[in-house]
Amino acid sequence: MSIIVFAIGYGLHIVAFRRGLGDASHTINAKQLKKQAKKNKQKFKTGHSLLDNWLRFGGGYYGIIALIQLFFIELAQVRDFIANWPGLISFIDSLGIRTIIRFFIEQAMNVVSAFIWPTDYLQRYDVIQLAMLIGVTYFVYELARKAARYETSEIL
């Protein structure tokens, strides 16, 4: 998990810093960016879908973990779909408005599940293990953020 946190955190921070989204404390403040966009009467979008999703989850550490959780949820659903493949003819027959509506409902449920990731982790790990997981991944996240800031030639 730490390697994924570092890789995604580093990559998203590189993109964000290069787009000038960092603040004086060298962090990405999603709330502040959204307030600025609202003040200018426009919807906040960066034009980079992964970066937009991260910021939609609030940016920062919590957003990184939520984005990773969403990826794992989606990956599990793709795996289950492939494992239970009904065949091409059955799949084509099942396509329709009901399938589209079900897809959007499942997507919304996946986003909510990803957003409330601590509840999922509390069910899987005891409190000490969860505290250690959060501590280690937060430390790795901070390393990624600082490495990205250094890479973009800004003062840490």
VMD Tcl script that builds the backbone (N, CA, C; Angstrom):
set m [mol new atoms 468]
animate dup $m
set s [atomselect $m all]
$s set {name element resname resid chain x y z} {
  {N N MET 1 A 0.832 -1.189 0.000}
  {CA C MET 1 A 0.000 0.000 0.000}
  {C C MET 1 A 0.877 1.254 0.000}
  {N N SER 2 A 1.979 1.216 0.733}
  {CA C SER 2 A 2.845 2.391 0.814}
  {C C SER 2 A 3.447 2.756 -0.536}
  {N N ILE 3 A 3.801 1.750 -1.315}
  {CA C ILE 3 A 4.369 2.027 -2.642}
  {C C ILE 3 A 3.334 2.700 -3.524}
  {N N ILE 4 A 2.093 2.243 -3.434}
  {CA C ILE 4 A 1.020 2.852 -4.231}
  {C C ILE 4 A 0.778 4.283 -3.773}
  {N N VAL 5 A 0.753 4.499 -2.463}
  {CA C VAL 5 A 0.555 5.861 -1.931}
  {C C VAL 5 A 1.668 6.778 -2.421}
  {N N PHE 6 A 2.912 6.296 -2.374}
  {CA C PHE 6 A 4.017 7.131 -2.822}
  {C C PHE 6 A 3.904 7.438 -4.311}
  {N N ALA 7 A 3.668 6.421 -5.118}
  {CA C ALA 7 A 3.627 6.615 -6.568}
  {C C ALA 7 A 2.496 7.553 -6.985}
  {N N ILE 8 A 1.307 7.324 -6.475}
  {CA C ILE 8 A 0.173 8.170 -6.849}
  {C C ILE 8 A 0.324 9.558 -6.236}
  {N N GLY 9 A 0.754 9.624 -4.972}
  {CA C GLY 9 A 0.941 10.924 -4.331}
  {C C GLY 9 A 1.987 11.765 -5.040}
  {N N TYR 10 A 3.087 11.130 -5.392}
  {CA C TYR 10 A 4.158 11.831 -6.099}
  {C C TYR 10 A 3.661 12.320 -7.459}
  {N N GLY 11 A 3.031 11.436 -8.196}
  {CA C GLY 11 A 2.554 11.810 -9.532}
  {C C GLY 11 A 1.529 12.927 -9.502}
  {N N LEU 12 A 0.561 12.836 -8.606}
  {CA C LEU 12 A -0.471 13.874 -8.530}
  {C C LEU 12 A 0.106 15.211 -8.065}
  {N N HIS 13 A 1.038 15.153 -7.112}
  {CA C HIS 13 A 1.652 16.404 -6.654}
  {C C HIS 13 A 2.507 17.038 -7.754}
  {N N ILE 14 A 3.216 16.227 -8.518}
  {CA C ILE 14 A 4.010 16.774 -9.634}
  {C C ILE 14 A 3.088 17.526 -10.590}
  {N N VAL 15 A 1.995 16.877 -10.978}
  {CA C VAL 15 A 1.051 17.506 -11.915}
  {C C VAL 15 A 0.462 18.773 -11.305}
  {N N ALA 16 A 0.046 18.686 -10.043}
  {CA C ALA 16 A -0.571 19.841 -9.385}
  {C C ALA 16 A 0.399 21.005 -9.237}
  {N N PHE 17 A 1.627 20.728 -8.792}
  {CA C PHE 17 A 2.599 21.801 -8.613}
  {C C PHE 17 A 2.965 22.438 -9.946}
  {N N ARG 18 A 3.089 21.633 -10.980}
  {CA C ARG 18 A 3.415 22.191 -12.303}
  {C C ARG 18 A 2.289 23.041 -12.855}
  {N N ARG 19 A 1.072 22.784 -12.413}
  {CA C ARG 19 A -0.078 23.591 -12.841}
  {C C ARG 19 A -0.309 24.791 -11.918}
  {N N GLY 20 A 0.585 24.954 -10.945}
  {CA C GLY 20 A 0.493 26.110 -10.056}
  {C C GLY 20 A -0.589 26.000 -9.006}
  {N N LEU 21 A -0.934 24.792 -8.600}
  {CA C LEU 21 A -2.011 24.602 -7.636}
  {C C LEU 21 A -1.538 24.548 -6.190}
  {N N GLY 22 A -0.244 24.615 -5.939}
  {CA C GLY 22 A 0.275 24.582 -4.576}
  {C C GLY 22 A 0.105 25.919 -3.887}
  {N N ASP 23 A -0.017 25.887 -2.562}
  {CA C ASP 23 A -0.120 27.144 -1.817}
  {C C ASP 23 A 1.211 27.446 -1.125}
  {N N ALA 24 A 1.223 28.455 -0.274}
  {CA C ALA 24 A 2.457 28.893 0.371}
  {C C ALA 24 A 3.064 27.814 1.269}
  {N N SER 25 A 2.227 26.935 1.803}
  {CA C SER 25 A 2.740 25.861 2.658}
  {C C SER 25 A 3.082 24.610 1.843}
  {N N HIS 26 A 3.106 24.756 0.504}
  {CA C HIS 26 A 3.487 23.674 -0.410}
  {C C HIS 26 A 2.532 22.492 -0.338}
  {N N THR 27 A 1.261 22.776 -0.115}
  {CA C THR 27 A 0.238 21.746 -0.130}
  {C C THR 27 A -0.804 22.109 -1.178}
  {N N ILE 28 A -1.645 21.152 -1.489}
  {CA C ILE 28 A -2.741 21.367 -2.426}
  {C C ILE 28 A -4.013 21.471 -1.588}
  {N N ASN 29 A -4.599 22.658 -1.506}
  {CA C ASN 29 A -5.779 22.882 -0.696}
  {C C ASN 29 A -7.002 22.903 -1.607}
  {N N ALA 30 A -7.703 21.778 -1.679}
  {CA C ALA 30 A -8.848 21.644 -2.571}
  {C C ALA 30 A -9.961 22.623 -2.216}
  {N N LYS 31 A -10.205 22.831 -0.914}
  {CA C LYS 31 A -11.262 23.754 -0.498}
  {C C LYS 31 A -10.979 25.170 -1.006}
  {N N GLN 32 A -9.739 25.589 -0.847}
  {CA C GLN 32 A -9.366 26.935 -1.276}
  {C C GLN 32 A -9.486 27.077 -2.791}
  {N N LEU 33 A -9.055 26.068 -3.536}
  {CA C LEU 33 A -9.147 26.116 -5.000}
  {C C LEU 33 A -10.600 26.177 -5.452}
  {N N LYS 34 A -11.475 25.445 -4.781}
  {CA C LYS 34 A -12.897 25.449 -5.135}
  {C C LYS 34 A -13.542 26.781 -4.774}
  {N N LYS 35 A -13.126 27.377 -3.644}
  {CA C LYS 35 A -13.652 28.691 -3.265}
  {C C LYS 35 A -13.268 29.750 -4.287}
  {N N GLN 36 A -12.009 29.706 -4.739}
  {CA C GLN 36 A -11.557 30.659 -5.749}
  {C C GLN 36 A -12.368 30.520 -7.029}
  {N N ALA 37 A -12.608 29.292 -7.450}
  {CA C ALA 37 A -13.376 29.056 -8.677}
  {C C ALA 37 A -14.803 29.546 -8.510}
  {N N LYS 38 A -15.382 29.321 -7.340}
  {CA C LYS 38 A -16.750 29.769 -7.083}
  {C C LYS 38 A -16.832 31.288 -7.081}
  {N N LYS 39 A -15.789 31.921 -6.521}
  {CA C LYS 39 A -15.728 33.378 -6.502}
  {C C LYS 39 A -15.690 33.941 -7.924}
  {N N ASN 40 A -15.002 33.233 -8.811}
  {CA C ASN 40 A -14.926 33.628 -10.218}
  {C C ASN 40 A -16.108 33.106 -11.031}
  {N N LYS 41 A -17.090 32.504 -10.347}
  {CA C LYS 41 A -18.309 31.977 -10.963}
  {C C LYS 41 A -18.023 30.953 -12.051}
  {N N GLN 42 A -17.146 30.020 -11.733}
  {CA C GLN 42 A -16.860 28.935 -12.653}
  {C C GLN 42 A -16.664 27.658 -11.862}
  {N N LYS 43 A -16.819 26.532 -12.549}
  {CA C LYS 43 A -16.621 25.236 -11.916}
  {C C LYS 43 A -15.142 24.906 -11.947}
  {N N PHE 44 A -14.626 24.407 -10.821}
  {CA C PHE 44 A -13.195 24.110 -10.751}
  {C C PHE 44 A -12.886 22.814 -11.463}
  {N N LYS 45 A -12.097 22.878 -12.489}
  {CA C LYS 45 A -11.595 21.713 -13.229}
  {C C LYS 45 A -10.167 22.016 -13.642}
  {N N THR 46 A -9.319 20.992 -13.544}
  {CA C THR 46 A -7.926 21.179 -13.943}
  {C C THR 46 A -7.676 20.699 -15.364}
  {N N GLY 47 A -8.591 19.886 -15.884}
  {CA C GLY 47 A -8.383 19.307 -17.205}
  {C C GLY 47 A -7.642 17.975 -17.152}
  {N N HIS 48 A -7.323 17.516 -15.970}
  {CA C HIS 48 A -6.631 16.244 -15.761}
  {C C HIS 48 A -7.564 15.390 -14.897}
  {N N SER 49 A -8.131 14.327 -15.467}
  {CA C SER 49 A -9.199 13.593 -14.781}
  {C C SER 49 A -8.760 12.982 -13.447}
  {N N LEU 50 A -7.572 12.417 -13.388}
  {CA C LEU 50 A -7.111 11.829 -12.129}
  {C C LEU 50 A -6.911 12.914 -11.062}
  {N N LEU 51 A -6.351 14.041 -11.472}
  {CA C LEU 51 A -6.152 15.166 -10.551}
  {C C LEU 51 A -7.501 15.713 -10.081}
  {N N ASP 52 A -8.468 15.827 -11.005}
  {CA C ASP 52 A -9.804 16.301 -10.622}
  {C C ASP 52 A -10.471 15.359 -9.623}
  {N N ASN 53 A -10.319 14.049 -9.830}
  {CA C ASN 53 A -10.898 13.081 -8.893}
  {C C ASN 53 A -10.242 13.181 -7.523}
  {N N TRP 54 A -8.937 13.345 -7.496}
  {CA C TRP 54 A -8.233 13.498 -6.229}
  {C C TRP 54 A -8.738 14.734 -5.490}
  {N N LEU 55 A -8.863 15.835 -6.204}
  {CA C LEU 55 A -9.344 17.066 -5.575}
  {C C LEU 55 A -10.810 16.944 -5.158}
  {N N ARG 56 A -11.588 16.166 -5.914}
  {CA C ARG 56 A -12.991 15.947 -5.552}
  {C C ARG 56 A -13.068 15.217 -4.210}
  {N N PHE 57 A -12.110 14.340 -3.940}
  {CA C PHE 57 A -12.045 13.648 -2.656}
  {C C PHE 57 A -11.409 14.513 -1.580}
  {N N GLY 58 A -11.111 15.749 -1.873}
  {CA C GLY 58 A -10.569 16.675 -0.887}
  {C C GLY 58 A -9.085 16.928 -1.016}
  {N N GLY 59 A -8.418 16.241 -1.940}
  {CA C GLY 59 A -6.979 16.404 -2.080}
  {C C GLY 59 A -6.270 15.861 -0.844}
  {N N GLY 60 A -5.006 16.063 -0.756}
  {CA C GLY 60 A -4.241 15.651 0.418}
  {C C GLY 60 A -4.208 14.148 0.639}
  {N N TYR 61 A -3.822 13.781 1.845}
  {CA C TYR 61 A -3.672 12.370 2.209}
  {C C TYR 61 A -4.990 11.616 2.102}
  {N N TYR 62 A -6.050 12.175 2.674}
  {CA C TYR 62 A -7.348 11.504 2.667}
  {C C TYR 62 A -7.808 11.240 1.234}
  {N N GLY 63 A -7.610 12.222 0.374}
  {CA C GLY 63 A -8.002 12.067 -1.022}
  {C C GLY 63 A -7.209 10.991 -1.741}
  {N N ILE 64 A -5.912 10.894 -1.447}
  {CA C ILE 64 A -5.076 9.856 -2.066}
  {C C ILE 64 A -5.580 8.473 -1.671}
  {N N ILE 65 A -5.837 8.272 -0.384}
  {CA C ILE 65 A -6.301 6.969 0.078}
  {C C ILE 65 A -7.688 6.667 -0.502}
  {N N ALA 66 A -8.552 7.660 -0.564}
  {CA C ALA 66 A -9.883 7.452 -1.150}
  {C C ALA 66 A -9.768 7.093 -2.629}
  {N N LEU 67 A -8.874 7.736 -3.345}
  {CA C LEU 67 A -8.678 7.437 -4.765}
  {C C LEU 67 A -8.142 6.013 -4.948}
  {N N ILE 68 A -7.207 5.612 -4.102}
  {CA C ILE 68 A -6.681 4.245 -4.156}
  {C C ILE 68 A -7.792 3.252 -3.821}
  {N N GLN 69 A -8.589 3.573 -2.823}
  {CA C GLN 69 A -9.700 2.694 -2.446}
  {C C GLN 69 A -10.689 2.555 -3.606}
  {N N LEU 70 A -10.988 3.646 -4.289}
  {CA C LEU 70 A -11.882 3.588 -5.452}
  {C C LEU 70 A -11.291 2.699 -6.537}
  {N N PHE 71 A -9.998 2.815 -6.759}
  {CA C PHE 71 A -9.322 1.968 -7.741}
  {C C PHE 71 A -9.457 0.487 -7.376}
  {N N PHE 72 A -9.248 0.150 -6.110}
  {CA C PHE 72 A -9.364 -1.237 -5.672}
  {C C PHE 72 A -10.805 -1.752 -5.815}
  {N N ILE 73 A -11.776 -0.913 -5.493}
  {CA C ILE 73 A -13.183 -1.304 -5.631}
  {C C ILE 73 A -13.508 -1.585 -7.097}
  {N N GLU 74 A -13.087 -0.664 -7.966}
  {CA C GLU 74 A -13.347 -0.835 -9.397}
  {C C GLU 74 A -12.628 -2.064 -9.944}
  {N N LEU 75 A -11.405 -2.286 -9.515}
  {CA C LEU 75 A -10.640 -3.446 -9.957}
  {C C LEU 75 A -11.335 -4.753 -9.544}
  {N N ALA 76 A -11.866 -4.794 -8.325}
  {CA C ALA 76 A -12.586 -5.978 -7.852}
  {C C ALA 76 A -13.837 -6.216 -8.683}
  {N N GLN 77 A -14.520 -5.142 -9.062}
  {CA C GLN 77 A -15.720 -5.308 -9.882}
  {C C GLN 77 A -15.377 -5.807 -11.278}
  {N N VAL 78 A -14.299 -5.323 -11.850}
  {CA C VAL 78 A -13.870 -5.811 -13.164}
  {C C VAL 78 A -13.486 -7.282 -13.064}
  {N N ARG 79 A -12.755 -7.641 -12.019}
  {CA C ARG 79 A -12.373 -9.041 -11.804}
  {C C ARG 79 A -13.603 -9.931 -11.680}
  {N N ASP 80 A -14.603 -9.486 -10.896}
  {CA C ASP 80 A -15.828 -10.265 -10.733}
  {C C ASP 80 A -16.594 -10.378 -12.052}
  {N N PHE 81 A -16.617 -9.307 -12.826}
  {CA C PHE 81 A -17.303 -9.332 -14.115}
  {C C PHE 81 A -16.652 -10.343 -15.049}
  {N N ILE 82 A -15.334 -10.335 -15.095}
  {CA C ILE 82 A -14.610 -11.283 -15.963}
  {C C ILE 82 A -14.803 -12.721 -15.466}
  {N N ALA 83 A -14.765 -12.915 -14.159}
  {CA C ALA 83 A -14.927 -14.262 -13.604}
  {C C ALA 83 A -16.328 -14.820 -13.861}
  {N N ASN 84 A -17.310 -13.945 -13.895}
  {CA C ASN 84 A -18.697 -14.369 -14.101}
  {C C ASN 84 A -19.203 -14.010 -15.494}
  {N N TRP 85 A -18.314 -13.967 -16.451}
  {CA C TRP 85 A -18.648 -13.564 -17.820}
  {C C TRP 85 A -19.758 -14.465 -18.371}
  {N N PRO 86 A -20.891 -13.858 -18.743}
  {CA C PRO 86 A -22.003 -14.673 -19.218}
  {C C PRO 86 A -21.888 -15.073 -20.696}
  {N N GLY 87 A -20.928 -14.523 -21.368}
  {CA C GLY 87 A -20.799 -14.759 -22.801}
  {C C GLY 87 A -21.231 -13.518 -23.560}
  {N N LEU 88 A -20.744 -13.382 -24.759}
  {CA C LEU 88 A -20.994 -12.177 -25.550}
  {C C LEU 88 A -22.471 -11.980 -25.857}
  {N N ILE 89 A -23.156 -13.029 -26.252}
  {CA C ILE 89 A -24.575 -12.915 -26.623}
  {C C ILE 89 A -25.405 -12.488 -25.413}
  {N N SER 90 A -25.180 -13.123 -24.276}
  {CA C SER 90 A -25.919 -12.757 -23.058}
  {C C SER 90 A -25.602 -11.329 -22.633}
  {N N PHE 91 A -24.346 -10.943 -22.772}
  {CA C PHE 91 A -23.952 -9.583 -22.408}
  {C C PHE 91 A -24.664 -8.561 -23.299}
  {N N ILE 92 A -24.681 -8.788 -24.587}
  {CA C ILE 92 A -25.340 -7.859 -25.517}
  {C C ILE 92 A -26.843 -7.815 -25.246}
  {N N ASP 93 A -27.442 -8.967 -24.949}
  {CA C ASP 93 A -28.869 -9.012 -24.637}
  {C C ASP 93 A -29.194 -8.232 -23.360}
  {N N SER 94 A -28.250 -8.198 -22.416}
  {CA C SER 94 A -28.506 -7.518 -21.144}
  {C C SER 94 A -28.353 -6.002 -21.227}
  {N N LEU 95 A -27.747 -5.516 -22.312}
  {CA C LEU 95 A -27.562 -4.072 -22.441}
  {C C LEU 95 A -28.911 -3.398 -22.632}
  {N N GLY 96 A -29.089 -2.315 -21.952}
  {CA C GLY 96 A -30.335 -1.563 -22.031}
  {C C GLY 96 A -30.321 -0.468 -20.988}
  {N N ILE 97 A -31.435 0.203 -20.856}
  {CA C ILE 97 A -31.535 1.326 -19.926}
  {C C ILE 97 A -31.345 0.858 -18.481}
  {N N ARG 98 A -31.839 -0.345 -18.161}
  {CA C ARG 98 A -31.679 -0.879 -16.814}
  {C C ARG 98 A -30.193 -1.054 -16.474}
  {N N THR 99 A -29.415 -1.557 -17.424}
  {CA C THR 99 A -27.978 -1.760 -17.211}
  {C C THR 99 A -27.266 -0.432 -17.018}
  {N N ILE 100 A -27.646 0.548 -17.795}
  {CA C ILE 100 A -27.023 1.878 -17.677}
  {C C ILE 100 A -27.341 2.490 -16.319}
  {N N ILE 101 A -28.590 2.400 -15.903}
  {CA C ILE 101 A -28.984 2.951 -14.601}
  {C C ILE 101 A -28.249 2.208 -13.478}
  {N N ARG 102 A -28.181 0.883 -13.573}
  {CA C ARG 102 A -27.479 0.083 -12.564}
  {C C ARG 102 A -25.992 0.465 -12.504}
  {N N PHE 103 A -25.392 0.714 -13.684}
  {CA C PHE 103 A -23.991 1.112 -13.730}
  {C C PHE 103 A -23.774 2.427 -12.978}
  {N N PHE 104 A -24.632 3.424 -13.212}
  {CA C PHE 104 A -24.462 4.717 -12.544}
  {C C PHE 104 A -24.725 4.622 -11.041}
  {N N ILE 105 A -25.672 3.785 -10.654}
  {CA C ILE 105 A -25.934 3.604 -9.222}
  {C C ILE 105 A -24.735 2.930 -8.552}
  {N N GLU 106 A -24.192 1.900 -9.195}
  {CA C GLU 106 A -23.018 1.229 -8.633}
  {C C GLU 106 A -21.820 2.167 -8.565}
  {N N GLN 107 A -21.667 3.015 -9.575}
  {CA C GLN 107 A -20.558 3.964 -9.574}
  {C C GLN 107 A -20.696 4.950 -8.415}
  {N N ALA 108 A -21.909 5.444 -8.189}
  {CA C ALA 108 A -22.136 6.358 -7.063}
  {C C ALA 108 A -21.860 5.659 -5.733}
  {N N MET 109 A -22.288 4.408 -5.614}
  {CA C MET 109 A -22.034 3.650 -4.384}
  {C C MET 109 A -20.539 3.410 -4.197}
  {N N ASN 110 A -19.816 3.175 -5.280}
  {CA C ASN 110 A -18.367 2.987 -5.195}
  {C C ASN 110 A -17.672 4.254 -4.707}
  {N N VAL 111 A -18.104 5.398 -5.209}
  {CA C VAL 111 A -17.508 6.673 -4.792}
  {C C VAL 111 A -17.761 6.904 -3.304}
  {N N VAL 112 A -18.981 6.640 -2.851}
  {CA C VAL 112 A -19.292 6.803 -1.427}
  {C C VAL 112 A -18.450 5.837 -0.592}
  {N N SER 113 A -18.361 4.590 -1.035}
  {CA C SER 113 A -17.548 3.596 -0.305}
  {C C SER 113 A -16.090 4.023 -0.230}
  {N N ALA 114 A -15.571 4.568 -1.316}
  {CA C ALA 114 A -14.184 5.030 -1.320}
  {C C ALA 114 A -14.013 6.230 -0.398}
  {N N PHE 115 A -15.002 7.099 -0.371}
  {CA C PHE 115 A -14.913 8.307 0.440}
  {C C PHE 115 A -14.911 7.986 1.932}
  {N N ILE 116 A -15.596 6.924 2.320}
  {CA C ILE 116 A -15.654 6.554 3.740}
  {C C ILE 116 A -14.720 5.375 4.025}
  {N N TRP 117 A -13.532 5.412 3.405}
  {CA C TRP 117 A -12.564 4.317 3.527}
  {C C TRP 117 A -12.204 3.942 4.957}
  {N N PRO 118 A -12.173 4.871 5.923}
  {CA C PRO 118 A -11.793 4.437 7.280}
  {C C PRO 118 A -12.747 3.382 7.853}
  {N N THR 119 A -14.036 3.460 7.516}
  {CA C THR 119 A -14.972 2.474 8.050}
  {C C THR 119 A -14.667 1.077 7.512}
  {N N ASP 120 A -14.272 0.996 6.249}
  {CA C ASP 120 A -13.898 -0.291 5.665}
  {C C ASP 120 A -12.649 -0.840 6.340}
  {N N TYR 121 A -11.687 0.025 6.581}
  {CA C TYR 121 A -10.437 -0.424 7.204}
  {C C TYR 121 A -10.643 -0.813 8.667}
  {N N LEU 122 A -11.569 -0.149 9.359}
  {CA C LEU 122 A -11.854 -0.508 10.751}
  {C C LEU 122 A -12.468 -1.902 10.854}
  {N N GLN 123 A -13.157 -2.326 9.806}
  {CA C GLN 123 A -13.731 -3.668 9.802}
  {C C GLN 123 A -12.664 -4.733 9.542}
  {N N ARG 124 A -11.611 -4.367 8.825}
  {CA C ARG 124 A -10.570 -5.331 8.453}
  {C C ARG 124 A -9.427 -5.412 9.461}
  {N N TYR 125 A -9.102 -4.299 10.109}
  {CA C TYR 125 A -7.941 -4.240 10.999}
  {C C TYR 125 A -8.380 -3.803 12.383}
  {N N ASP 126 A -7.592 -4.207 13.393}
  {CA C ASP 126 A -7.878 -3.666 14.722}
  {C C ASP 126 A -7.287 -2.248 14.793}
  {N N VAL 127 A -7.566 -1.553 15.849}
  {CA C VAL 127 A -7.218 -0.132 15.956}
  {C C VAL 127 A -5.710 0.099 15.876}
  {N N ILE 128 A -4.920 -0.752 16.514}
  {CA C ILE 128 A -3.461 -0.595 16.495}
  {C C ILE 128 A -2.926 -0.778 15.075}
  {N N GLN 129 A -3.396 -1.824 14.398}
  {CA C GLN 129 A -2.953 -2.057 13.017}
  {C C GLN 129 A -3.351 -0.898 12.117}
  {N N LEU 130 A -4.570 -0.399 12.297}
  {CA C LEU 130 A -5.032 0.720 11.479}
  {C C LEU 130 A -4.205 1.977 11.756}
  {N N ALA 131 A -3.891 2.223 13.017}
  {CA C ALA 131 A -3.067 3.380 13.371}
  {C C ALA 131 A -1.682 3.273 12.732}
  {N N MET 132 A -1.124 2.063 12.739}
  {CA C MET 132 A 0.184 1.867 12.108}
  {C C MET 132 A 0.091 2.059 10.593}
  {N N LEU 133 A -0.959 1.524 9.978}
  {CA C LEU 133 A -1.154 1.688 8.538}
  {C C LEU 133 A -1.269 3.167 8.167}
  {N N ILE 134 A -2.081 3.883 8.907}
  {CA C ILE 134 A -2.260 5.311 8.632}
  {C C ILE 134 A -0.960 6.066 8.888}
  {N N GLY 135 A -0.273 5.752 9.967}
  {CA C GLY 135 A 0.991 6.434 10.271}
  {C C GLY 135 A 2.031 6.232 9.187}
  {N N VAL 136 A 2.208 4.999 8.754}
  {CA C VAL 136 A 3.215 4.699 7.729}
  {C C VAL 136 A 2.820 5.318 6.394}
  {N N THR 137 A 1.548 5.153 5.999}
  {CA C THR 137 A 1.138 5.697 4.695}
  {C C THR 137 A 1.131 7.229 4.703}
  {N N TYR 138 A 0.834 7.849 5.851}
  {CA C TYR 138 A 0.904 9.308 5.900}
  {C C TYR 138 A 2.347 9.785 5.766}
  {N N PHE 139 A 3.262 9.103 6.431}
  {CA C PHE 139 A 4.678 9.441 6.315}
  {C C PHE 139 A 5.139 9.313 4.861}
  {N N VAL 140 A 4.733 8.242 4.194}
  {CA C VAL 140 A 5.091 8.027 2.787}
  {C C VAL 140 A 4.460 9.104 1.911}
  {N N TYR 141 A 3.209 9.469 2.215}
  {CA C TYR 141 A 2.534 10.538 1.474}
  {C C TYR 141 A 3.318 11.853 1.592}
  {N N GLU 142 A 3.750 12.172 2.798}
  {CA C GLU 142 A 4.521 13.406 3.009}
  {C C GLU 142 A 5.844 13.368 2.254}
  {N N LEU 143 A 6.512 12.217 2.239}
  {CA C LEU 143 A 7.738 12.073 1.450}
  {C C LEU 143 A 7.463 12.320 -0.035}
  {N N ALA 144 A 6.376 11.772 -0.526}
  {CA C ALA 144 A 6.015 11.950 -1.937}
  {C C ALA 144 A 5.739 13.422 -2.239}
  {N N ARG 145 A 5.015 14.095 -1.342}
  {CA C ARG 145 A 4.693 15.512 -1.541}
  {C C ARG 145 A 5.972 16.355 -1.571}
  {N N LYS 146 A 6.870 16.095 -0.629}
  {CA C LYS 146 A 8.113 16.861 -0.572}
  {C C LYS 146 A 9.033 16.541 -1.748}
  {N N ALA 147 A 9.069 15.291 -2.149}
  {CA C ALA 147 A 9.876 14.915 -3.315}
  {C C ALA 147 A 9.330 15.574 -4.582}
  {N N ALA 148 A 8.011 15.639 -4.699}
  {CA C ALA 148 A 7.400 16.287 -5.866}
  {C C ALA 148 A 7.688 17.784 -5.862}
  {N N ARG 149 A 7.636 18.407 -4.688}
  {CA C ARG 149 A 7.936 19.838 -4.592}
  {C C ARG 149 A 9.400 20.080 -4.955}
  {N N TYR 150 A 10.279 19.220 -4.483}
  {CA C TYR 150 A 11.696 19.338 -4.820}
  {C C TYR 150 A 11.912 19.155 -6.321}
  {N N GLU 151 A 11.231 18.184 -6.889}
  {CA C GLU 151 A 11.349 17.899 -8.333}
  {C C GLU 151 A 10.900 19.081 -9.185}
  {N N THR 152 A 9.911 19.810 -8.698}
  {CA C THR 152 A 9.410 20.960 -9.451}
  {C C THR 152 A 10.216 22.217 -9.159}
  {N N SER 153 A 11.377 22.018 -8.517}
  {CA C SER 153 A 12.342 23.095 -8.261}
  {C C SER 153 A 11.808 24.216 -7.388}
  {N N GLU 154 A 10.921 23.868 -6.487}
  {CA C GLU 154 A 10.411 24.851 -5.534}
  {C C GLU 154 A 11.087 24.613 -4.201}
  {N N ILE 155 A 11.149 25.614 -3.365}
  {CA C ILE 155 A 11.735 25.501 -2.034}
  {C C ILE 155 A 10.769 24.730 -1.139}
  {N N LEU 156 A 11.282 23.742 -0.415}
  {CA C LEU 156 A 10.428 22.948 0.481}
  {C C LEU 156 A 9.963 23.754 1.670}
}
mol reanalyze $m
mol bondsrecalc $m
mol representation Tube
mol addrep $m
